[in-house]
Amino acid sequence: MKSLKKMNFTRLLPMTIGMATMLFFSCNKEESPSMEGEESLDVVALTASDEAELISEEVITVAEDVYSVDEISTISKASYRSDYLPDCVTITTVVTDITKEKTIDFGLGCELPNGNVLSGIIFLSYEKDMELATKTITLSLVDFTFNGVAVEGGATIERVRSNKNGNPQADATGIFNGTWPDGSTSNFTGNRTREWIEGYGSGFWGDNVFLITGKRTYTGPQGNVFIKETITPLRREWSCRFIVSGILEITRNDLTASLDFGDGECDAKGVLTYADGSTEEIFLRRFRN
């Protein structure tokens, strides 16, 4: 599977992420007024919720990457280094009698290999004993931004070194708030399981692949609420900025639809299927340049 990742979070909110690595938290941009009828699930708001999910996913990615350095070094009994975080990221480790605390500092702005720009700090804390098969990681954010979006929140991640498939897995639960440059706000809560199926320990971030499942709730600036549940695991390949396959069931008020991320192609497109069987191709995520 893959190597470790580093992240930053802003002010921790009283919450835990068992999220999986897969956990999902997030923020959102602005939403359009609700439309009438089945097909008015409000695509603009839905797209914004997907952007929020991207933020939470990236934060977890960084956290897992950083934690994995310790884990892989222990397993291999040799020093291990991940190539994901650039030199502009400073990682500080404080070891106590029972814990390791990691401060992942992106400074005033640091660009990751995928083009996202992060600033501020992601703080991690976990048990010092790296021989444990299961570990709890707590995560919080301090003055953290993601592509200009200010993010606050906290999470708890239950990390399993080897699941039933023999792969590392993270179950996360968390809550996050986001504030966009235009002043609009949103919040995201949920739980996510993220299984690291390819690239673990290779030392090259571009071959990392994850399968993500879970259920989460997103509330946008105008109070629009989306509940998303994974029907078919979402496939995230680090070499791509987007989810490349998988299906979500999305519910808003009494409306339900499914969102299909495709058959593996790296693009920002998805196909929305409404309860009446009609479909619509939509573009997801503002951060897609």
C-alpha positions, 0 to 999 in steps of 0.5 A: 500500500502507500506511504504516509501523509501529513495534514493540518486542521483548524481549531478543534471542535468537540468531536471525533472522527472515526472516519475512516480514513476515511472520514469525511468532513467539510465545508462548502461554497454558496448554494443556489435556491432550491428548485421545484420537483424531483430534479431540483436536488440543487446541483449547485449546492451538491457540487459545493458539498462535494468540494467540502468533502474534498477538503476533509479527505485531503486533511485525512490523507495528510494525517495518514501519511504522517502517521504511516511514517512511524508505522512503516519504520516500526514494521520494517525496523528501518528509517522510512520517508514519505515523498508526499509532503513538500519541503515547505511543510515542517513536522515537529514531534514531541514524545511523552511517556505514553503519546507522540504528538505531531505538529504539521505546519504548512506555514502561510501557504504550502502547495501539495503535489496535487496542487492544493494549497494549505496553510496553518497547522494540523495537529495529531496525537496518538499512543507512543507504542507503535507495535499496537495493531490498533491505534486511536489518532486524534486530530485538530486544526489550528488557523488552517486553510485549504485553497483559501477556505478557513476550516475548523474542526476535529476528528478521531481516527481508529487506525487498524494496521491490517484489516480482514484483507490484510490492508491498513484501514482508518475509521474516522468520525468528525465534525468540521466547519468551513468559511469561504472567502466570500463569507459563506459558511457550511459544516460537515459531519460524518464517519468514514472508513478508508482502506489503503489498497495499493501503494502502502510503504512504497515511498512514492505517493503517486501509486496510493489507492484507497477505497472509501465508504461511510455516511455523512451529513452536509449543511450549506449556507442556506440551511440545505442539508444533504445526507450521503451514504456510500452504495459502492465504495469510492475509489480515490487514486492519489495520482488523480485529484478526483474520485474515479469510481463509486456510487453515493446515495444522496438524500435531501428532504424527500428527494433521493438520487444516486451519484455515479463517479464513473468507471475509473477515468480521472475527471471532475464529472459525475452522473446524477440519477433521480428517483424517476430514472432521469439522469444528468451529468454534472461537474464536481468540485470547484478545486479542479484546475 
